[in-house]
């Protein structure tokens, strides 16, 4: 069964702490994503990676960084957590498709619910 | 204006009813569309793709209207287990980072 695994389901951190969220996929997918989901705002893309060491900023990258040293692993880093980063964080992956060869179907991890106090 | 808009609901319908909801998109360059289902406190999961000719999967029917830039999802003979949030997704193909999710429509099926 296809899987995206996020390391922590629930985290509670204090303002100013450094936070690491880890995501691992076993599908050999090229693309990996980090989203955050907030009530009324839907899913917003933080960062996207299309290959090892490659990344693109999403809609809300401020306050976040990412690392992709291996194809299967995509990490989200909050250098100095703030209360407005309290949210549900969702990692996803997808196979790379060509412009005319198909659409991106995302497989999500179970999510990491982060609370920053 | 949001790029993908959905009525947030909730839609509260009795078991066995037929329910439909729409999603509008603003980017005419969008190529592919999907419906994802998200259960409470769970991750989104692909429900079905939406094809230009319309497609059906059991009790679920998805339609695409490119001229009016909306997609729809129809659920017939609704079950209690259909209670979830349904997310509309537009994919412009140009880059996976440009995939846009709607905020979701919440559906609640009552006995």
Interface residues (C-beta under 8 A of the other chain):
Chain A: X31 X33 X35 X40 X41 X42 X43 X45 X48 X50 X56 X58 X90 X94 X96 X97 X99 X100 X102 X103 X104 X105 X106 X107 X108 X109 X110 X111
Chain B: X8 X31 X32 X34 X41 X42 X43 X44 X45 X46 X49 X87 X91 X93 X94 X95 X96 X97 X99 X101 X102 X103 X104
